[in-house]
Amino acid sequence: MPVGRFMLVLHSHMPYVLSHGKSPHGTDWLFEAAVECYLPLLDALDRMRQAGVKPRWTVNMTPILAEQLDDPAFQEGFIEYCEEKAEFARQDRELFEAQGELWMTGLAAMWERWFTKAVIQFKHQCGRSITGSFKSFQDDGLIELITCGATHGYFPLAGTDESVQAQVKLAVSSHKKRFGSDPRGIWLPECAYRPGYSWKAPAGDDEAVWDRKGVEQFLAENGIEYFFVDSHMIRGGEPLGTYWQKFPQLAELFSRSKELFSPPDEYRSEYEHYLIPEGVTVFARDPQSTVKVWSGDVGYPGNPFYLEFHKQQYPGRLRYWRISEDKSNLGAKQPYDPWRAHELVAEHAADFVNIVKGTLAQYKGQANREGTLVAMYDTELFGHWWWEGPEFLYELGMKMASDPDLQMCSGGDVIDQDPARHMIHLPEGSWGEGGYHNVWLNEDNHWTWAMLYPAQKWMRHLARLGVTGLAQEIAEQAARELLLAEASDWQFLISTFSAKDYAEARFPDHIDRFNRLAEMAERVHGGATLNEEELEFLRDCQVKDAPFPELDLSYWAHLDHPLRPPEAYRS
C-alpha cells in the first residue's frame, strides 16, 4: 500500500511579448522559455512515454502563453533565435580553441549541438507546435492540462465582476478549442483568491461599496472543479508581515474580508483537499518540497556544481560556468562540468523522493489515511533558472514510477479517487510575499489600478451597447487591449524592479489604446465614420496585439448567474 499521493503542478506563463520588444525584455523571454523549459520538459515526457511511465503531472499553460506559442511569428522567430544561438556557440568554440582552452571549447560545442537539436525537435518532433505536443501527452495519459486566467489577470483586485467572468470564460473556451476538452482545474493567477463580500476599490476615486461574487462562483459556473492555494490559506492563518497594515487601501480590504472569516477551530492540513462553497475543491501547496526546489540558498538549484545563471559570455549570452563555492563572486566561477551535474541530478531526485515519502508517511500516521503532497512550481524554474531542472523532473518521474510507496496523480485523479470529505471557508490571499496582495498593490504600482478600474467599467458599458459591424470589430480590439492590461505581470515587474521600465511602458500603452478604441467604437455605433488615421490606428492595434482572434463581447456585458448574498459566505 502506498503511503500517499504525489501531485506535481507546473504553471507555464508568459505575458504577451510578441511585437513588444526583443531583448533584454520582449520576445527573447518567450524564446528562452521555449528552448530552455518547454522543449526539455517535452523531451522528458517523451522519454517517459517510451519507457511506459505516466507521471500524471498537472500542467497549466496560460491561454495567453498558448496564443503566443501558436502564433506564426513565434514559430519563425524561434527557429531564427536558436540558429543565432548556435552560431554564437560556434564563434565561442573557435575563440576558446584559439586560446587553448580545451574544456571551454568542449562546452561551446555542447551549446552548439544543444541549440541545433532544439531546432530539430521543434520542427520534426513537435511539428512546430509546442501546444500540440503537450496535447499529445495529455491524450496519452501522461499529464492533465489545466487552465488559468486568460491573460493572468489578478482576480481579487479586478474592478468589475464581469472582468473576472471574462478572464475565466475566455480561458475555458480557448482551452477547449486548443486541447480538445474542458479543463477540470485552474491555476488561479498568483494563486490569488477572494471570497464574496462587500468590496470597495482600493485605488481611484470610486468610494462605492458593493457586493462582489466569490472567485469560486466563477469557477463553478464554468465547470472548473478544482484550484490551488498556498498552505497558509488552508490553515486559515493571517498574512505574514505588516505591509498590509501600512498601506491604507490594503488595510481596508483586509478588514472587510476578515469580517467574513473566522480562524478555524478544527485542524486543517495541506495534505488534505477540501470543498469550498459552490462545491469546488481546493488543494494547497506543500511548503517543505517547495523550499527544496525553489530555493537557490538551501535548495537543490544552489548546488555549486550546477550551471551558473548570472555569468554569461557575450555577445551570445551563453553560460560556461558552474555556481561554484563562492556564489556571490562572478570572477571566481569555475568551468561547468555537465557530467558531475548530471550525477547530482539523480542524487537530488532520490533525496526528494525520500522527503516526499517521509512527509506523507508522517501524515498517514497522524490522520490514519493517505494524503496528497502537492508540489507547485513555475515551469520556467526548470531549465531557465535551474538549468538541470527538466532532467531532475525526468529522474523524479522515473524513480516515483518504480516506487510502490508512492502514487503519482493529477488533480482530476485525486477528485475521482478520493472526493473531498470536508467543506471549509478560505480567507483572502495569494502565494505572493506576505500571503496577501502586497506585491500587486503598493506605493509603486497602485496607479495601475487607478487607470484600470475606469477601463473595466467602460468595457462593461461598451459590451452592453450591442455593437455590430465595424463598431463590434473595434470593441473586440478594445477588449484585447484591456485583457493585456489586466495581466498581473505588470504590477509584479514594477514591485520587484526586475523589468520595471518595461512594465511601466507596456501597461499605460494598453490602457491608452483601449481608451481610444472604446471612444471610436461608441462613435461608430452612433453613426460616425472613421478617418484614415483612425483606421490605420485600428489596423496597427490589430497587428500588434493579436491574441484571441475570436472574442465574445457578451462575456463583459452581464453576469451569467446572479450574485449570491454575502451572508452565504460567512463562516
C-alpha positions in Angstrom: 0.0 0.0 0.0 1.3 3.5 -0.8 2.0 6.0 1.9 0.3 8.7 -0.1 -0.2 10.5 -3.4 2.2 12.9 -5.1 0.9 15.7 -7.3 3.4 17.8 -9.4 1.8 21.0 -10.6 3.6 23.2 -13.2 2.5 26.7 -14.1 3.6 27.8 -17.5 3.1 31.5 -18.3 4.5 34.4 -20.2 2.8 37.9 -20.6 2.1 38.9 -24.2 5.5 40.0 -25.6 5.1 39.4 -29.4 5.6 42.7 -31.2 6.7 44.3 -28.0 10.5 44.4 -28.0 13.1 41.7 -28.3 16.0 41.9 -25.8 16.5 42.2 -22.9 12.7 42.5 -22.5 10.4 41.1 -25.1 10.3 38.1 -27.4 13.6 36.8 -26.1 11.8 36.0 -22.9 9.4 33.7 -24.9 12.2 32.1 -26.9 14.3 31.4 -23.8 11.4 29.8 -22.1 10.6 27.6 -25.1 14.1 26.4 -25.7 15.2 26.1 -22.0 12.0 24.9 -20.4 9.1 23.8 -22.6 11.1 21.7 -25.1 13.2 20.0 -22.4 10.1 19.2 -20.5 8.5 17.7 -23.6 11.7 15.7 -24.1 11.5 14.4 -20.6 7.8 13.4 -21.1 8.7 11.7 -24.4 11.4 9.6 -22.8 8.9 8.6 -20.1 6.3 7.7 -22.7 8.9 5.4 -24.4 9.6 3.8 -21.0 5.8 3.2 -20.4 5.7 5.7 -17.5 2.8 8.0 -16.9 3.8 10.6 -14.3 0.3 12.2 -14.3 1.7 15.7 -13.9 -0.8 18.6 -13.7 0.4 21.1 -16.3 -1.0 24.6 -16.7 -0.4 26.6 -19.8 -1.9 30.0 -19.6 -4.1 30.9 -22.6 -2.0 34.0 -23.4 1.1 31.9 -23.5 -0.6 29.3 -25.7 -1.8 32.0 -28.0 1.8 33.2 -28.5 3.3 29.7 -28.9 0.7 29.1 -31.7 1.4 32.4 -33.5 3.4 32.0 -36.8 5.5 35.0 -35.7 6.8 32.9 -32.7 7.3 29.8 -34.8 9.5 31.6 -37.3 11.3 33.8 -34.8 12.1 30.8 -32.5 13.9 29.0 -35.2 15.9 32.1 -36.0 16.7 32.6 -32.3 18.0 29.0 -31.9 20.1 29.2 -35.1 21.6 32.5 -33.9 22.5 31.0 -30.5 24.1 28.0 -32.3 26.2 30.4 -34.3 27.3 32.3 -31.2 28.3 29.0 -29.7 30.3 28.2 -32.8 32.1 31.5 -32.5 32.8 30.9 -28.8 34.2 27.5 -29.7 36.6 29.0 -32.2 37.6 31.6 -29.7 38.2 29.2 -26.9 40.1 26.8 -29.2 42.4 29.7 -30.3 43.1 30.5 -26.7 43.9 26.8 -25.9 41.0 26.4 -23.5 40.1 22.8 -24.4 37.4 22.3 -21.7 35.7 25.6 -22.6 35.9 24.6 -26.3 34.0 21.4 -25.5 31.3 23.3 -23.6 30.8 25.6 -26.5 30.4 22.6 -28.8 27.9 21.3 -26.3 25.8 24.5 -26.7 26.2 24.4 -30.5 24.7 20.9 -30.5 22.1 21.7 -28.0 20.5 24.6 -29.9 20.8 22.6 -33.2 18.9 19.8 -31.5 16.2 22.2 -30.3 15.5 23.2 -33.9 15.2 19.6 -34.9 12.9 18.8 -32.0 10.7 21.8 -32.7 10.4 21.2 -36.4 10.1 17.4 -36.6 9.1 16.1 -33.2 6.7 18.9 -32.3 5.7 19.8 -35.9 6.3 23.4 -34.9 3.5 23.2 -32.3 4.6 23.1 -28.6 0.9 23.2 -27.5 0.1 20.3 -29.8 2.9 18.3 -28.3 1.6 18.9 -24.8 -1.9 17.9 -26.0 -0.4 14.6 -27.3 0.9 13.8 -23.8 -2.5 14.6 -22.3 -4.2 12.4 -24.9 -1.8 9.6 -24.0 -2.5 9.9 -20.3 0.9 11.2 -19.1 -0.3 14.7 -18.0 -3.5 16.6 -17.2 -3.7 20.0 -18.7 -5.5 22.8 -16.8 -6.1 26.4 -17.5 -5.5 29.8 -15.9 -7.0 33.3 -16.2 -7.0 34.3 -19.9 -4.2 36.8 -19.6 -3.2 36.1 -15.9 -5.4 38.9 -14.5 -5.3 39.3 -10.8 -8.9 38.2 -9.8 -9.2 39.6 -6.2 -8.4 43.2 -7.3 -10.3 43.3 -10.6 -12.7 46.3 -10.7 -15.8 44.5 -12.0 -17.1 41.0 -11.7 -17.6 41.0 -15.4 -13.9 41.3 -15.9 -13.3 38.2 -13.8 -16.0 36.4 -15.7 -14.4 37.3 -19.0 -11.0 36.0 -17.8 -12.5 32.7 -16.8 -14.9 32.1 -19.7 -12.3 33.0 -22.3 -9.8 30.7 -20.5 -12.2 27.8 -20.7 -13.3 28.3 -24.3 -9.7 28.8 -25.6 -8.5 25.7 -23.6 -11.3 23.5 -25.1 -10.6 24.8 -28.6 -6.9 24.1 -28.3 -6.7 21.0 -26.2 -10.0 19.3 -27.1 -11.6 19.1 -23.7 -12.9 21.3 -20.9 -10.3 22.0 -18.2 -11.1 20.4 -14.9 -8.7 22.6 -12.9 -7.4 26.1 -12.9 -4.2 27.7 -11.6 -5.6 31.0 -10.3 -3.2 33.8 -11.3 -0.7 34.3 -8.5 -2.9 31.6 -6.6 -4.9 34.6 -5.5 -8.4 34.1 -4.1 -11.1 36.4 -2.8 -14.4 35.3 -1.2 -17.6 37.2 -1.8 -18.1 40.3 0.4 -19.0 44.0 0.3 -16.0 45.4 -1.5 -14.6 48.8 -2.2 -12.0 49.7 -4.9 -8.6 50.1 -3.3 -7.4 52.6 -5.9 -9.0 55.5 -7.8 -11.8 57.9 -6.8 -14.8 55.4 -6.6 -15.9 55.3 -2.9 -18.8 53.0 -3.6 -19.1 49.8 -1.6 -20.8 46.9 -3.4 -21.2 43.1 -3.1 -18.8 41.0 -5.0 -19.0 37.4 -6.2 -16.5 35.0 -4.7 -13.9 33.7 -7.1 -15.1 30.1 -6.6 -18.5 31.1 -8.1 -17.0 32.0 -11.4 -15.1 28.7 -11.4 -18.1 26.5 -10.6 -20.3 28.3 -13.2 -17.8 27.4 -15.9 -17.2 23.8 -15.0 -13.9 24.2 -13.1 -13.7 21.5 -10.4 -10.5 22.5 -8.5 -7.8 25.1 -7.9 -4.7 25.7 -5.7 -3.7 28.0 -2.9 -0.8 28.5 -0.6 -0.7 26.5 2.6 -1.4 29.4 4.9 -4.8 29.9 3.4 -5.8 26.3 4.1 -4.8 26.6 7.7 -6.7 29.9 8.0 -3.7 32.0 9.1 -3.4 35.7 8.6 -1.0 37.2 6.1 2.6 37.4 7.2 4.3 40.7 7.9 2.8 44.1 8.4 2.8 45.7 5.0 -0.9 45.4 4.6 -1.3 47.5 7.8 1.0 50.2 6.5 -0.8 50.7 3.1 -4.3 52.1 3.9 -6.0 50.6 0.9 -4.8 47.1 1.6 -5.7 47.5 5.3 -9.3 48.4 4.4 -9.6 45.4 2.0 -8.2 43.1 4.7 -10.6 44.4 7.4 -13.6 43.9 5.1 -12.7 40.4 4.1 -11.7 39.4 7.7 -15.3 40.2 8.9 -16.5 37.2 6.9 -13.8 34.8 8.1 -13.1 33.3 11.5 -10.0 31.2 12.0 -11.0 27.6 12.1 -11.1 25.6 15.3 -10.6 22.3 13.6 -7.2 21.1 12.4 -6.5 21.6 8.7 -3.7 20.2 6.7 -2.1 21.0 3.3 -2.1 17.2 2.7 -5.9 17.2 2.5 -8.1 18.6 -0.1 -11.3 20.4 0.8 -14.5 21.6 -0.7 -15.4 25.3 -0.5 -18.8 26.9 -1.3 -20.2 26.1 -4.8 -18.6 22.6 -4.5 -15.2 23.5 -5.9 -12.2 21.5 -4.5 -9.1 23.3 -3.2 -5.6 21.9 -2.9 -2.7 23.5 -1.0 1.0 23.8 -1.8 3.4 21.8 0.4 5.9 24.1 2.0 8.7 21.5 2.6 9.1 20.4 -1.0 8.7 24.0 -2.2 11.9 25.1 -0.4 14.0 22.2 -1.7 13.3 23.0 -5.3 12.7 26.8 -5.3 15.5 28.0 -3.1 18.9 28.9 -4.5 20.2 29.2 -1.0 19.2 26.0 0.7 17.6 24.0 -2.1 19.0 21.9 -4.9 19.3 24.7 -7.5 22.1 26.3 -5.4 24.5 23.4 -5.6 28.0 24.6 -6.5 28.2 22.2 -9.5 25.0 23.3 -11.2 25.2 25.9 -14.1 25.6 29.5 -13.0 22.7 31.7 -14.1 24.2 35.1 -13.9 27.7 34.8 -15.5 27.4 34.9 -19.3 29.7 35.0 -22.3 28.9 38.0 -24.6 27.7 38.7 -27.2 25.8 35.4 -27.3 25.0 35.4 -23.5 25.8 31.7 -23.3 26.8 30.2 -19.9 30.0 28.2 -19.3 30.5 28.3 -15.6 29.1 26.5 -12.6 27.7 28.2 -9.5 30.9 27.3 -7.6 31.6 27.5 -3.9 31.8 31.4 -3.8 28.3 32.1 -5.1 28.5 35.9 -5.0 31.8 36.3 -6.8 31.3 36.1 -10.5 35.0 36.3 -11.1 35.6 33.2 -9.0 33.3 30.9 -11.1 34.7 27.6 -12.2 34.0 25.9 -15.6 30.8 23.9 -15.7 31.1 20.1 -15.6 27.9 18.6 -17.2 28.8 15.1 -16.1 29.1 16.0 -12.5 25.9 18.0 -12.6 24.1 15.0 -14.2 25.2 12.8 -11.3 23.9 15.3 -8.8 20.5 15.4 -10.5 19.9 11.7 -9.9 21.1 12.1 -6.2 18.8 15.1 -5.7 15.8 13.4 -7.3 16.3 10.4 -4.9 16.6 12.7 -2.0 13.4 14.5 -3.0 11.5 11.1 -3.3 12.6 10.3 0.3 11.4 13.7 1.6 8.0 13.2 -0.1 7.7 9.6 1.3 8.7 10.7 4.8 6.2 13.6 4.8 3.3 11.5 3.5 4.2 8.7 5.9 4.1 11.1 8.8 0.7 12.4 7.8 -0.7 8.9 7.3 0.4 8.1 10.8 -1.4 11.2 12.2 -4.6 11.1 10.0 -4.9 7.3 9.5 -5.4 7.9 5.8 -3.4 8.7 2.7 -2.8 12.3 2.0 -1.7 14.2 -1.1 1.5 16.2 -1.3 1.1 19.0 -3.8 4.4 20.3 -5.2 3.7 23.6 -7.1 6.2 25.4 -9.3 6.5 27.8 -12.1 7.5 25.7 -15.2 10.2 28.3 -16.1 12.1 27.4 -12.9 13.0 24.2 -14.6 15.6 25.0 -17.3 15.8 28.7 -17.2 16.6 29.5 -13.6 17.7 25.9 -12.8 19.3 24.6 -15.9 19.3 21.0 -14.8 15.7 21.2 -13.6 14.0 19.3 -16.6 16.3 16.4 -16.1 15.5 16.5 -12.4 11.8 16.1 -13.2 12.6 13.2 -15.5 14.6 11.4 -12.8 11.8 12.2 -10.4 9.1 10.7 -12.6 11.1 7.6 -13.3 12.0 7.0 -9.6 8.5 7.5 -8.4 7.1 5.2 -11.1 9.1 2.3 -9.7 8.4 3.1 -6.0 5.4 1.1 -4.6 5.2 3.6 -1.7 4.0 6.5 -3.9 1.2 7.1 -6.3 1.7 9.9 -8.9 -1.6 11.6 -9.6 -3.2 14.7 -11.2 -5.7 17.0 -9.7 -8.5 15.3 -11.5 -7.3 11.8 -10.4 -7.5 12.8 -6.8 -11.0 14.1 -7.1 -12.1 10.9 -8.9 -10.4 8.5 -6.5 -11.0 10.3 -3.2 -13.5 13.2 -3.2 -13.1 15.8 -0.6 -14.6 15.0 2.8 -14.9 18.4 4.4 -16.1 21.8 3.4 -14.2 24.9 4.6 -14.1 28.6 4.0 -11.0 30.3 2.8 -9.6 33.7 3.7 -8.5 36.1 1.1 -4.9 35.9 -0.1 -2.3 34.8 -2.6 1.0 32.9 -2.8 2.9 36.2 -3.0 5.3 37.6 -0.4 3.3 38.1 2.8 0.5 35.9 1.6 -1.8 38.8 0.6 -2.0 41.4 -2.2 1.1 43.3 -1.2 3.1 42.6 -4.3 0.3 43.6 -6.6 -0.9 46.7 -4.8 1.6 49.0 -3.1 3.0 52.5 -3.3 4.9 51.7 -6.5 2.1 50.3 -8.6 -1.3 51.5 -7.2 -1.5 53.9 -10.1 -2.1 51.0 -12.5 -5.3 50.1 -10.7 -6.5 53.7 -10.8 -6.1 53.6 -14.6 -7.5 50.0 -14.9 -10.8 50.4 -13.0 -12.4 53.0 -15.3 -11.4 50.9 -18.3 -13.0 47.8 -16.9 -16.3 49.7 -16.3 -16.2 51.2 -19.7 -15.7 47.8 -21.3 -18.8 46.6 -19.5 -20.8 49.6 -20.8 -19.4 49.1 -24.3 -20.3 45.4 -24.3 -23.9 46.3 -23.4 -24.4 48.6 -26.4 -25.0 45.7 -28.7 -22.4 47.0 -31.3 -22.3 45.4 -34.7 -20.2 45.7 -37.9 -17.1 47.9 -37.6 -18.1 49.1 -34.2 -18.0 45.5 -33.0 -14.6 44.9 -34.6 -13.3 48.0 -32.8 -14.9 47.0 -29.5 -13.3 43.5 -29.8 -9.9 45.0 -30.2 -10.5 47.3 -27.2 -11.3 44.1 -25.2 -7.9 42.6 -26.3 -6.1 45.7 -25.1 -8.0 45.6 -21.8 -7.2 41.9 -21.4 -3.5 42.6 -21.9 -3.5 45.5 -19.5 -5.1 43.2 -16.8 -2.1 40.9 -16.7 -0.7 40.7 -13.1 2.8 40.6 -14.6 2.9 44.4 -14.9 2.4 45.0 -11.1 4.8 42.2 -10.3 7.6 43.6 -12.5 7.1 47.1 -11.1 7.2 45.8 -7.5 10.3 43.6 -7.9 12.2 46.1 -10.2 13.0 43.1 -12.4 11.8 44.9 -15.6 10.2 48.0 -14.1 10.7 50.3 -17.1 9.3 47.8 -19.5 6.2 47.2 -17.4 5.7 51.0 -16.8 5.7 51.5 -20.6 3.6 48.5 -21.5 0.7 48.9 -19.1 -0.3 52.5 -19.9 0.2 51.8 -23.6 -2.6 49.2 -23.5 -4.8 51.4 -21.4 -4.3 54.3 -23.8 -5.1 52.1 -26.8 -8.2 50.8 -25.0 -9.5 54.2 -24.2 -9.1 55.4 -27.8 -10.6 52.3 -29.3 -13.6 52.4 -26.9 -14.3 56.0 -27.9 -14.0 55.1 -31.6 -16.4 52.2 -31.1 -19.0 54.3 -29.5 -18.8 57.0 -32.2 -19.1 54.4 -35.0 -22.0 52.8 -33.1 -23.7 56.2 -33.1 -23.3 56.6 -36.9 -19.9 58.3 -37.2 -17.3 57.5 -39.8 -13.6 56.9 -39.0 -10.9 58.9 -40.8 -7.9 57.3 -42.4 -5.7 57.9 -39.4 -8.1 56.2 -37.1 -8.5 53.3 -39.4 -4.7 53.0 -39.5 -4.6 53.1 -35.7 -7.1 50.2 -35.6 -5.1 48.2 -38.0 -1.9 48.8 -36.0 -3.6 47.6 -32.8 -4.9 44.5 -34.6 -1.4 43.6 -35.8 0.5 44.5 -32.7 -1.9 42.9 -30.2 -3.5 39.9 -31.9 -4.3 37.2 -29.3 -7.7 35.6 -29.1 -9.0 36.2 -32.7 -12.5 35.1 -31.6 -13.9 37.2 -28.7 -17.4 37.2 -27.3 -18.3 40.6 -26.1 -21.1 39.1 -24.0 -18.5 37.9 -21.5 -18.3 41.5 -20.4 -21.9 42.6 -20.8 -23.7 40.8 -18.0 -23.0 38.2 -15.3 -24.3 34.8 -16.4 -25.6 34.0 -12.9 -27.0 36.2 -10.1 -24.9 37.2 -7.2 -25.2 35.2 -4.0 -25.7 37.2 -0.9 -22.5 37.9 1.2 -24.2 36.1 4.2 -23.8 32.9 2.3 -20.1 33.1 2.7 -19.9 33.7 6.4 -18.0 31.0 8.3 
